[in-house]
Amino acid sequence: MDITNKIALVTGGGRGIGRGIALVMAHNGADVAIADLHMGDAEAVAAEIAALGRESIAVEADVADQASVDSMVSTVLDRFGRIDILINNAGVIAAPGWESREMPGDEDWDLIFAINIRGMARVTETVAPNMMKQRYGKIVNISSIAGRLGSKTSSPYSASKAAVISMTQTAAVDLAEFNINVNAICPGLLWTPMWRRIAARYEKVNERDRGLSEREVFDRYVAERIPLGREQTPEDIGNAAAFLASDLASNITGQALNVSGGSHMN
């Protein structure tokens, strides 16, 4: 996947899936801006990318705040002059304390909507005009297999990820005339800080998971739900994102690609 000298912006790029995507982008030739609410994490990933011989900057950004998003985009444009690839990865599973709540509360709905839905739209709306001017762009939104099915323990998160798929389709139609491709990826089961929170909640609310470690809960779900029998990795998601961001995918838009080891098939 040749994305040599392309400029990529990855939100939530400081850890987990975002870090994996950013590193794969760099391995395939892109220069990468790492945007994250946690500046230390972003700086660490930027340093990893610099060690690979690619240009990289860390940018502190809160996708739930328009002023922060404006500053993020301005910083990237000042440094690189353009944005060719946008990876909308920033997201949350729930508000603090969710692991111990019997049911998701208003605080979960509000935070998830602000970041997973409105935040993604806000970043797209801010970056897209620059892509429209250059009549070129690749936008990849990170959804989830949770957007393909319901959830007993995290209905707000599942609803938000279904919304990401729908918003991807709408943006693909709106931006097609400007030669901008918009697609989504639905990751499966990855051992990330987010899944640690999910496993901690399962251990509390599911009788069969009581007494298991977070990793043991995760491994059980992988064994039960993944036909290929193995977990997915941030690099798996990065490889899919690099393909969708390359010109090999120039005629692919409005799609949601499952990278889930076969747990969901469309």
C-alpha positions as CSV (number, residue, x, y, z in Angstrom):
1,M,0.0,0.0,0.0
2,D,1.9,3.0,-1.3
3,I,1.0,6.2,0.6
4,T,4.5,7.7,0.3
5,N,4.7,11.4,1.3
6,K,1.0,11.6,2.0
7,I,0.0,13.5,5.1
8,A,-2.1,11.6,7.6
9,L,-3.9,12.9,10.7
10,V,-4.9,10.2,13.2
11,T,-7.2,11.2,16.1
12,G,-6.9,9.2,19.3
13,G,-3.5,8.2,17.9
14,G,-1.7,7.9,21.2
15,R,-2.6,4.4,22.2
16,G,-4.4,1.2,21.1
17,I,-5.8,1.1,17.7
18,G,-4.8,4.7,16.9
19,R,-1.2,4.0,17.7
20,G,-1.3,0.8,15.5
21,I,-2.8,2.8,12.6
22,A,-0.3,5.6,12.9
23,L,2.7,3.2,12.8
24,V,1.4,1.3,9.8
25,M,0.8,4.6,8.0
26,A,4.4,5.5,8.6
27,H,5.7,2.1,7.6
28,N,3.9,2.6,4.3
29,G,5.5,6.0,3.6
30,A,3.1,8.6,5.2
31,D,4.1,11.5,7.5
32,V,1.7,11.4,10.4
33,A,0.2,13.9,12.8
34,I,-0.8,12.2,16.1
35,A,-3.7,13.9,17.8
36,D,-4.7,12.9,21.3
37,L,-6.2,14.2,24.5
38,H,-3.1,12.8,26.3
39,M,-0.1,14.7,25.0
40,G,2.4,12.3,26.5
41,D,1.0,9.4,24.6
42,A,0.9,11.3,21.4
43,E,4.5,12.4,21.8
44,A,5.6,8.9,22.4
45,V,4.0,7.7,19.2
46,A,5.4,10.6,17.2
47,A,8.9,9.7,18.5
48,E,8.3,6.1,17.3
49,I,7.4,7.4,13.8
50,A,10.4,9.7,13.7
51,A,12.6,6.7,14.4
52,L,11.2,5.1,11.3
53,G,12.4,8.0,9.3
54,R,9.1,9.7,8.7
55,E,8.0,13.2,9.8
56,S,5.6,13.3,12.7
57,I,4.1,15.8,15.2
58,A,2.1,15.3,18.3
59,V,-1.0,17.6,18.8
60,E,-3.1,17.9,21.9
61,A,-6.8,17.7,20.8
62,D,-10.2,17.2,22.3
63,V,-12.6,16.2,19.5
64,A,-15.5,17.2,21.7
65,D,-14.4,20.9,21.6
66,Q,-14.6,22.9,18.4
67,A,-11.8,25.3,19.4
68,S,-9.5,22.4,20.1
69,V,-10.3,20.8,16.8
70,D,-9.7,24.1,15.0
71,S,-6.3,24.4,16.7
72,M,-5.4,20.8,15.8
73,V,-6.2,21.3,12.1
74,S,-4.4,24.6,12.0
75,T,-1.3,23.1,13.6
76,V,-1.2,20.2,11.1
77,L,-1.7,22.5,8.1
78,D,1.0,24.9,9.4
79,R,3.4,22.1,9.7
80,F,2.6,20.0,6.6
81,G,0.6,22.3,4.3
82,R,-2.2,19.8,3.7
83,I,-4.0,16.8,5.0
84,D,-4.4,13.9,2.6
85,I,-5.7,11.2,5.0
86,L,-7.9,11.6,8.0
87,I,-8.3,8.7,10.4
88,N,-11.3,9.4,12.8
89,N,-10.3,7.0,15.5
90,A,-10.9,8.9,18.8
91,G,-13.6,7.3,20.8
92,V,-14.7,6.1,24.2
93,I,-16.6,3.1,25.6
94,A,-18.3,5.0,28.4
95,A,-17.9,7.6,31.1
96,P,-15.7,7.0,34.2
97,G,-17.2,4.5,36.6
98,W,-19.2,2.6,33.9
99,E,-17.6,-0.7,34.9
100,S,-19.5,-0.6,38.2
101,R,-22.8,0.6,37.0
102,E,-25.6,-1.9,36.5
103,M,-26.9,0.0,33.5
104,P,-25.4,2.8,31.3
105,G,-26.4,6.2,32.6
106,D,-27.0,9.6,31.1
107,E,-23.3,10.4,31.7
108,D,-22.4,7.5,29.4
109,W,-24.8,8.5,26.6
110,D,-23.7,12.1,26.8
111,L,-20.0,11.5,26.7
112,I,-20.2,8.8,24.0
113,F,-22.4,11.1,21.8
114,A,-20.0,14.0,22.3
115,I,-16.9,12.1,21.2
116,N,-17.9,9.1,19.1
117,I,-20.6,10.8,17.0
118,R,-20.4,14.6,17.2
119,G,-16.6,14.5,17.7
120,M,-16.1,12.5,14.6
121,A,-18.4,14.7,12.6
122,R,-16.7,17.8,13.9
123,V,-13.3,16.7,12.8
124,T,-14.6,15.7,9.4
125,E,-16.4,19.0,9.0
126,T,-13.2,20.9,9.9
127,V,-10.8,18.9,7.7
128,A,-13.0,18.3,4.7
129,P,-12.9,21.8,3.3
130,N,-9.2,21.5,2.9
131,M,-9.5,18.2,1.0
132,M,-12.3,19.7,-1.1
133,K,-9.9,22.5,-2.2
134,Q,-7.2,20.1,-3.3
135,R,-9.9,17.7,-4.7
136,Y,-8.3,14.8,-3.0
137,G,-8.8,13.0,0.3
138,K,-9.2,9.7,2.1
139,I,-11.2,9.6,5.3
140,V,-11.4,6.4,7.3
141,N,-13.7,6.3,10.3
142,I,-13.2,3.7,13.0
143,S,-16.5,2.0,13.9
144,S,-16.8,-1.4,15.5
145,I,-18.4,-4.8,15.2
146,A,-20.5,-3.4,18.1
147,G,-22.2,-1.2,15.4
148,R,-23.4,-4.4,13.7
149,L,-25.3,-5.9,16.6
150,G,-26.9,-5.0,20.0
151,S,-25.2,-5.1,23.3
152,K,-26.5,-6.1,26.8
153,T,-23.9,-4.0,28.6
154,S,-23.1,-1.0,26.4
155,S,-26.1,0.0,24.2
156,P,-24.8,3.7,24.0
157,Y,-21.5,2.5,22.5
158,S,-23.1,0.1,20.0
159,A,-25.6,2.8,19.0
160,S,-22.7,5.3,18.4
161,K,-20.8,2.8,16.3
162,A,-23.8,2.1,14.2
163,A,-24.1,5.9,13.7
164,V,-20.5,6.0,12.5
165,I,-21.4,3.6,9.7
166,S,-24.4,5.7,8.7
167,M,-22.4,8.9,8.9
168,T,-19.7,7.3,6.7
169,Q,-22.2,6.6,4.0
170,T,-23.6,10.1,4.1
171,A,-20.2,11.7,4.0
172,A,-19.2,9.4,1.1
173,V,-22.1,10.7,-1.0
174,D,-21.6,14.3,0.0
175,L,-17.8,14.4,-0.7
176,A,-17.7,12.1,-3.8
177,E,-17.8,15.0,-6.3
178,F,-14.5,16.3,-4.7
179,N,-12.7,13.0,-5.2
180,I,-12.8,12.2,-1.5
181,N,-13.3,8.6,-0.4
182,V,-14.9,7.9,2.9
183,N,-15.0,4.5,4.4
184,A,-15.2,2.8,7.8
185,I,-13.5,-0.1,9.5
186,C,-15.3,-2.3,12.1
187,P,-12.6,-3.8,14.3
188,G,-13.3,-7.1,16.1
189,L,-11.8,-8.1,19.4
190,L,-8.5,-6.4,20.3
191,W,-6.6,-6.4,23.6
192,T,-6.5,-2.6,24.2
193,P,-7.1,-0.3,27.1
194,M,-10.7,-0.1,26.0
195,W,-11.2,-3.8,26.1
196,R,-9.7,-4.0,29.6
197,R,-12.6,-1.8,30.7
198,I,-15.1,-4.0,28.9
199,A,-13.6,-7.1,30.5
200,A,-13.7,-5.5,33.9
201,R,-17.4,-4.8,33.5
202,Y,-18.2,-8.3,32.2
203,E,-16.5,-9.7,35.3
204,K,-18.8,-7.7,37.5
205,V,-22.2,-8.1,35.6
206,N,-21.9,-11.6,34.1
207,E,-22.1,-14.5,36.5
208,R,-20.0,-16.8,34.3
209,D,-17.1,-14.3,34.2
210,R,-16.9,-13.8,37.9
211,G,-13.4,-14.5,39.3
212,L,-11.7,-14.4,36.0
213,S,-8.9,-11.9,35.2
214,E,-9.6,-9.3,32.5
215,R,-7.4,-11.1,30.1
216,E,-9.1,-14.4,30.8
217,V,-12.5,-12.8,30.1
218,F,-11.1,-11.4,26.8
219,D,-9.6,-14.8,25.8
220,R,-12.9,-16.5,26.4
221,Y,-14.8,-14.1,24.1
222,V,-12.2,-14.5,21.4
223,A,-12.5,-18.3,21.6
224,E,-16.3,-18.2,21.5
225,R,-16.8,-15.5,18.8
226,I,-13.9,-15.5,16.4
227,P,-14.0,-18.3,13.7
228,L,-10.3,-17.8,12.9
229,G,-9.6,-18.4,16.6
230,R,-7.3,-15.4,17.2
231,E,-7.7,-11.9,18.4
232,Q,-7.2,-8.9,16.1
233,T,-4.4,-6.4,16.6
234,P,-4.0,-2.7,16.1
235,E,-1.7,-3.5,13.2
236,D,-4.5,-5.4,11.5
237,I,-6.7,-2.3,11.6
238,G,-3.8,-0.2,10.4
239,N,-3.3,-2.4,7.4
240,A,-6.9,-2.1,6.4
241,A,-6.7,1.7,7.0
242,A,-3.6,2.0,4.9
243,F,-5.3,0.1,2.0
244,L,-8.4,2.3,2.2
245,A,-6.1,5.4,2.3
246,S,-4.2,4.3,-0.8
247,D,-5.1,4.8,-4.4
248,L,-5.6,1.0,-4.6
249,A,-9.0,1.8,-3.1
250,S,-9.8,4.7,-5.3
251,N,-13.1,3.2,-6.3
252,I,-14.2,2.1,-2.8
253,T,-16.3,4.6,-0.8
254,G,-19.2,4.4,1.6
255,Q,-18.2,0.9,2.8
256,A,-17.8,-0.5,6.3
257,L,-15.1,-3.2,6.4
258,N,-15.2,-5.8,9.1
259,V,-11.7,-6.8,10.4
260,S,-12.9,-9.3,12.9
261,G,-11.5,-12.7,12.2
262,G,-14.9,-13.7,10.7
263,S,-17.0,-13.0,13.8
264,H,-19.3,-10.8,11.6
265,M,-19.8,-11.3,7.9
266,N,-21.6,-8.9,5.6
